[in-house]
Structure formats: C-alpha cells, structure tokens
Amino acid sequence: MAVTNRERVGKALDLLKAGLGPFADREVKNAIKAKRLDEYGFHQFHDDPKLKGKSVTEWDASALLKLMWDIWNDVFRYTLGHTDRSLVSELREWRNKWAHQEHFSSEDTDRALDSAERLLKAVSASQAGEVNRMKIELRRLVMDEQARGEKRKAAGTLIESPGAGALKPWREVAMPHNDVATGGYQQAEFAADLWQVHLGEGSDEYRDPQEFFRRTFLTESLRRLLEGAARRLAGKGGDPVVQLQTNFGGGKTHSMLGLYHLFSGMAPEKLEGMDEVLAGAPVDKIPSVRRVVLVGNRISPGNPAEKPDGTVIRTLWGEMAYQLGGREAFEWVRADDEHATNPGDTLRELLIEYGPCVVLIDEWVSYARQLHDEGDLPAGTFETQFTFAQALTESVKLTANCLLVISLPASDTSDSGSPHTEADDAEVGGIRGRSAL
C-alpha cells in the first residue's frame, strides 16, 4: 500500500520526538542546575494535562517544539543558533498543518522532512538518518513521476512546428546521465557525507576510491593537501595537524574524503591523479594506514554507543581508540572513557602503537557545543573536550607518521550581508558553539 505524504510527515514527527526528547531533557536540567531556568516555573510551563507527570523525554513533538521556542533564550540558545530556531518555528507550522489534516504536496513534504533532518542533525540525533532515507525515497518517487510525465508528453505530441525538423532533439545532442534519463536521480548523491562513506554506504561516486578520484578535479589546494598527507604518513615530514576552515560549502568534507580514499589501501596507480601526488610528495609508496573518522553531528555526547562486540563507547577518545584497533586499543583508554577524563599522554602512546594513522574530525563544533560545564553527560564536560583537543594535537605532533585533520566552519561572520553568515550560524550554533569554535 502506497504511503501518503501526510503519513511521511507523521513518521517524521515521531522521529523528531524520539530525537529531540533526550536532548531537550538534558538541556533543561542543565539550565535549572545553572540557575538560568526556574525549576518551579518550568514545571508550571505547560497547561496541557496530558503532560503532567511526564518527563520531557515522553513529550510529543508539538510540546517539545513549543518548549524549545518558549524558553529558547534561557536554555537552547547556548547550544543552537538562530538558523536552528527558525527550523523550530517552521516545524511547529508543519506539525499544526499535519494535526489539522491539511493536504501536503510533495514539495511541502520534502521541505518538512528536510527541516526535521537538519534539526535532528544539529543535536546529533541518530534519527536524522531515517528522516534522510524518507526524504530520498520521496525525491526518487517524484523524479519517477516526472519522467513518466515527460514520456506521456512526448507520446502525445502529434503536431510538429515547421522549424523543428531541422533541429535534433536536445537529448540527442547532450545525452543526460543515465540516472537523470531514467528518473533515478537523487540529489543526496551529490552531497558528500564522510560518516556515510565510513560506514560503507552511499553512492559509488563517494564510496568507491577509484570512482571518487575519477570524478574529482585535483585543485592546487587539494593536491597540496594530499601531497602533504602522503609525506607525513610516510614519515618524511609534513604538517602533523591540518585545519580545514572554509565557508559553508567550501569543500571541507570533499577534501577529507580525498584523504580517506588516498589511504584506503588501494594501489595508487589505480587512483586517477595519484601518480602526480606521489611525485609531488615525493614518496615511493603509500604505507598501510589506519583511518579514524569522527563526525560530530553523527555521534551523540549523551548516548553511549555499543559496538558489535559489546564494547560501550562514551567519548570521542574512546571512539578514536576503538577505530584504531578495536577492543584491544580501547583498553588503553577504557578508564578515561568510563570516567570521561582526558587520556593525556596515553594518546601519544596509542598513536605510536597503532600508527601510521590519519584521524579525520568533522563537525567537531557541533559535538562540543552540546556538552555542559558539569559532568552530567557520558561524553564529559565542555572544558574536558578542549583539554582532549590540546592533548590530541600535541600527541600527533610527537609522532612521525600520524596526521590529524580537523574541519571547522569559517569564523568570520561579522558581515551580516554575507550569504555565508546564515550557513555559518547553522554550523556553529549558539553561545557554546561560538566558544567551541
């Protein structure tokens, strides 16, 4: 049975409830503890009898969105930015439209799903992935219908204008890519996602090293980055820490994917343009390298992750150690992961033991801004995160064949007329986000 657009929006609201509930609950409790929010006033916040006696995690999407809007300045502006508040406002409108059983066009539904996904990503909720899959499926169905419509139009054209006979159809002059011609085009395939590639998912254009470099133009800056990385991982110098800082859409994630695939273990001669990179380094070959991928909006600081072998990971340093060498490597930092304390010099010893390695950290600001000053989250405190950052960068510098690459949003958003200002706000977030940056 076909799924309706209204059902899609309803499912997205359920996922929004599941993802926002834990985040809102811990932010409210932190604000009460910090005395930014009056506890008695909060308990009297909602007149709806359906909410009485329920924790914030049990509230529905409507109540959660209203809560976020009404106490934004006291609570949520510390973590989220102005763009995120706009998403809250917009999602309240979509929820009200859904509750009043109004019609949802495919365009409306796409917008609602996209906004829900963006807000869930802003709080590192795992439910963002499911909303994304719903959105992609909807877009595929819309493209299929548009393709069928074009075929019907072509079949129904019986009258040809006098001049048309001298011109070839545009499809014969410029052949569209097969996925466009067949209606299988998916917009998300053209958005780089480092975490998705790390999980072995996504389209070949990003997931497959050969296909990635076949389609990637090696700009001068990207070539320099790859050359420096090859030199560093081969133990022949090069910068130990690289910061990628560009405006929104500036290619940070694409650059990280280039590094990820350069050290995939595939022979360089099979990767287009890599002969030139090795000659520019210069190095004879690329060594076997361990890769670590940490994406801040895909890892929740409030929800420990359980690995297939039963290992429970709470912190970024725990995740990094596990990716370096599984449970064995995790044992090096287990105590610090359990107590959310900085591992200190253990990081250097870990990198030496499991090097050469490349550590790619994307969306770190999105992760750090969700941490609190108190140690009430499994991932540790706001301050401990930066102690870890310093320890990690210093540890990488003390190794000969390890590389740390960090992507950060551009910091200069003082020009309110800049088209990048709003996008940067979405990446940085609120007060804690700016402090993290």
ABEGO torsion letter per residue (X at the ends): XBBBAAAAAAAAAAAAAAAAAAAAAAAAAAAAAAGABBAAAAAAABABAAABGBBAAABBAAAAAAAAAAAAAAAAAAABBAAAAAAAAAAAAAAAAAAAGBBBBAAAAAAAAAAAAAAAAAAGBAAAAAAAAAAAAAAAAAAAAAAAAAAAAAAABABBBAAAAABBBAAAABBBBAAAAAGABBAAAABBBAAAAAAGBEBAAAABAAAAAAABBBBAAAAAAAAAAAAAAAGAEEBABBBBBBBBGAGAAAAAAAAAAAAAGBBAAABBGAAAAAAAOBBABBBBBBBBBBBAAABBAABBBBBAAGBBBABAAAAAAAAAAEAAAAAAAAAAAAAGBBAEAAAAAAAAAAOBBBBBBBGAAAAAAABBABBABAAEBAAAAAAAAAAAAAAAAABAABBBBBBBBBABAABAABAAAAAAAAAAEBAAAAAAX
